[in-house]
Amino acid sequence: MKSITIVGGGLAGLTLGLLLRRGKVPVKLYEAGGYPRHRVCGEYLSGRALSVIDSLGMRNQLRNSGAVESQDVVVARGASALSRHSLPQPALCISRYSFDRLIAEELSRAGGIIETRTRAPAEAAEGIVLATGRQPFTKKAGWRWFGLKAHALGVKLDAGLEMHLSPQGYVGLCRVENQLVNVCGLFRSRNPVPDLATSWKKWLCGEPTSLLHQKLRQAEWDESSFTSIAALSLTPRKSADQIGLRVGDALTMIPPVTGNGMSMAIEGASLAAGPILEWSLGQMDWAMATEKVGRLLDQTFASRLRHACWLQHAMLEPFTQSVAWTLCQMFPGFPSLLFRLTR
């Protein structure tokens, strides 16, 4: 069988490597960092990715590592909150610190070779899958996007997932292992924000009059879990418009407000595994495999990316945020509809 090289060891790269090893494909994965480590992530696993986790036989491992089931969601705006809504399907919440390590260990046990702290060239070529993460983008419409994440203790949640909206962005809260709460936010600014290393708590805690601020004012922060990311691009990208075989954020990034980023990474890896296995067996050439993977990914994700972009805009522009908020108040099933449309 022909071997595969995966450049990038996030969720998409690790999951793809594990799926390919289950098919006996020789796999070598390069990761610029190491495991375990914290990443900016909602740490919220929902939707179709759970069936991939089940097919890999990893659900019990996640539970044994402290993954927390999330069955409902509350959305807040300033000092107001909507009614709690049950999810169509429970989600699992687990830190990337634990989750990435678990999959990396499983890939190694399955015979995959992982080279950590090694930055391989991200060049499109036969037998190379690009899973290198986001594609940096400085500004869009004059805005700079950046993400912040940290864990905290002593935070009481009113639902398995809480989304808190503000004029600057939004913050998601969910409980992960060891009674920790993941506090993860996406924000925008017209100007560079040079002092995030010292001001991140102010950004994550929201306005003094907000429900978010009240909830986090007594939080005990795990300073070592803080991480940030900047130059985010939330514009959908199609595989057909890019060079090489790409999965995960190397292909496109869904707006984090959906809570579907982890799922898309895992789903994309699952969709890509079949055609790559066929190539490894000599049943198709690399160009055909690349085209087939790209078509599968574009068709699968087109609708949710379209709805996610609308939702992202609605959550951040003052007028559309007010309209969306009013619709949610008038029609109690509207938040559940938005949740389903972005899955």
N, C-alpha and C positions, 0 to 999 in steps of 0.2 A: 504494500500500500504506500501511496505517496504521503509524505509528511507535511504537516501544517505548522506554520509559524504564526503566532498571535502576538501582535505588538500592543501591549496595554493589558494590565491585570486588574481592571475594575470588575464589576458584576458581569458585564457582557462578555469580556474576554475569558474570565474564569469559568462562567457557565458554559460557554461554547467549547472551551477546552475539555471540560468534564463530559459533556455530551459526546464529543468526538472520541474521547478515550473509551466511552461505553461501546462505541463502534469499532474499537481497536485501531483507530487512526493514530499514528505517531504525532505527538503534540509537543511543541516547545513554545513556552510563553515568556515574554520579556516584560518586566514591570519596573518602572523607573524608581519607585519607592520600595517599601517593604511592608510586611504584615506582622502584627496588626497595626493599624493606624486609623486615626479619625479622619473623616471626610465630611464636607458640607453635603448633607443629605437629609431628607425628611424621615428616613429610616422607617418607612411605611410601605409594607408590601401587600398589595391588593390586586384584585382582578385575575387575569388569565395566568399570570406568572405562578400562582399557587399550584396550578395543575402541573407545571413544569417541575416545581419543587417536589411535588408528590411523585412524579415519574422518576425522579432521581433518588427517591427514598430518603429525603433529607428533612421531612417535616418533624420527625421525632427529635432529630439532632438540634433543630432550631428550638424546639420546646425545651429540651434538656439544657440548652444554653441560656434559657430565660426569656425567650420570645414571648411577648404579651399579645393576646388576642384583642382586637379592637372591633367593636360591634356597632358603634354609633359615632355621630359627628355633631359638633356645635359650631356655628359660625357667629362671630362677634364683630361689631363695628363700633369702635370707641367704647362708650359705656353701655351699649345695647347689645343684646344677643337674641338670635332666633331660637325657636324651639329645637330641642334635640331630635335628630333623625336617625333611625336605624339604617344600617347599611344593607344593600341587597345580599352581600356576602361578607362575612367577617374578614378582617385583614390581620396580618401579623406585623408586629412592631419589634424590631431588633436593631441594635446599633451596627453600623458598618464596621466598627472596630471588631466585633465578634463575627459578623456574617461573612465578610471577605476572608477572614482567617479560616473559618470553617470550610468554605468552598476551596480555598487554596490547599488546605490539608487533604481534602477529599480528592482533588486533582492529582496531588503528589502520590497518594495511595493508589490511585488508578493507573499510575505509570507515566503521568505527564511530567515534563521537565519544566521547572519554573526558575528563571534567572531573575532574582530580585536585585534592586539597586543597579539596574542595567538599562541604559537608555538606548534601545535599538533604533536605527533609522526608520522613520515612518514613511516608507516608500512603497507605492503600489507595484506589486509584481506577482508572478504566479506563485501560489502557495502561501501568500502572506495575507493575513486578515488584520485590518486596522481597527483596533479597539482602544485607541489612545485617549478617549475622553473628549471633552468639549473642544470646539473650535473657537479660539479667542476672537472677540469682536469688541472694539473699543466703545463705540457709541451707536445708538439708534435713535433717530429723531431728536438728537441732542441729549439723550439720557445715557448715563453710565449705570450698568447693572452690577450688583455685587451681592454675594450670599454670605451669611454668617451662621455658625452653628456652635452650640455648647450644650453640655448636659448639666442638669441641676437636680438637687434633692429638695424635699420639703415643699413640693408643688402639688396642690390638690386640683385634679382635673374633673370637669363636669361631664366628660365624654371620652371615648377612646381616642378621638381626634378632635382637636380644637383648632380652628382657623380664625386668626384675629387680623382684621383689615385696618389699614391706616392710609393716610394720603401718601406716605413714603414707600409703602409696600405692604407686605403681610408676613405674619409669623405663624408657624404651625407648631403645635404641641402634641406629643404623644408619649406614652410611657413605654420605656424599653426595659431591658433586664436590670436587675439589682435595684429596683424602685427608682431608677433614674428617669427623668423626663427629658426627652430630646426637644430642644428649643432651636428651631431653624427658621431663618427668615430670608426673604428676597427683598431687596431694596433698590431704589434708583435715586440718582442725584445728578443735577446738571453739572456739577463741578467735582473734581477729584476729592476723595475723602482720605487724607493722609494719616489720620490718627486712629484708625480702626483698632489697632493693637491696644489702645487704652479706652476707647469709647464704645466698644462693642456691646457692653451691657446696656448702655443707654439706648442703642438702636434696638436691641432685642426686647427690651422691657416696655417700649411704647410710650405713648403720652401719659403724663401723670394722672389724668382723669379717666384713663381707659381701664376696662376690665383686665386687660393683659397686664398692665402695670400693677394693679392690685394683686393679681395672682402670683406675680413674680417678685414682689417686694421683699418677701422673707426667704427667697430661694437661696440655697447653699450651692454655689457654682463650683463645678469641677473645672478649674482653670486649665488643666492639662488637656481637656477635651475641646477647647476652643479652636476653631479653624475658620478660615475665610477663603473666598474665591472671588475674583473680579473678572472684568472683561467678558461677561456672559453674553451669548447670542441666543435669543429666544425665537428667532425667525426660523420657521420650518424649512428643512432642506430635503430634497429628494435624492434618492440614490442615483437616479438616472442623470443627475446634473453633476455628479462627483466622480472622481477617479478612484478606482480600486474597490475592493470588497470591504465594506465598512459595517460595523455593528455598534450599538450603543450610542453614546453621545458623539462618537466620531462620525456618525451619520447625521443625527439630528437630536435636539434636546426639546422635550416637551416642557411647557411652562410649569414650574414646581407647584403652582397653586392647585393643580389637579391631584397631586399625590400619586402620580402614575409613573414617575421616572424609573424607579427600581423595577417595576413590572415591565416596562418597555425594554429595558436592557436585557432582562431574562427572556422575555418573549422573542426579541430579535435574535438572540443567540439560538433559541430553539428553532426558529424559522430558517436560520442560516445553516444549521447542522446537516440537514438532509442533503441539499445540493453539494455541500463540501464533501460529505461522505461519498457521494456518487463520483465526484472528481477524484478523490483519493483512490477509489476502486477502478479508475480508468474508464468510467461509463460516460463521461462528458469532459470537454476541455475546460480550461480555466475561464475563458471568456464567457462560455455558456453558463458556467456555475455562477459567475459574478452577476451576469444579467438576470439569472433566475432568482438569486437571493435578493437583488435590488428590487425586482418586480414584486416579490412576496412582501418585502418590508414596506414598500411604498403603498401597495394596495391595503395592507393590514392597518397601517397607521394613519392613512390620509384623513379619515373622518374624525378620529379623535384629536389629531393635531389641529384640524380646522376649528373644531369646537373649543379646544384648549386656548387657541389664540384669541378667539372671541371672549372667552371667560377671563383671560389675562387682562385684556383691554377693559372689560367691564369692571374688574376689581380695582383698577388703578386710576382710571379717569373719574374725576369727581361727579360729573353728570351721569355717566353710565353706571357708576357704582351706586348712585342714589336710585336709579331706575331698577337695577338688579336687586337692590335691597328691598324696594317696594314690592317687586314681583314675588320675592321670597316671603314677604309678610302676607301678601294677598293670597298666594297659592302655596300652601304648606308642602305640596309635593314637588315644587320647583327645584329645590336643592338636590333632591334625589334624582331628578331628571338630569341635572347637570352632571352629577356624579356618574350616572350610567353613560352619558354621551362621551365622557372622557375616559372610558374604559374599553 
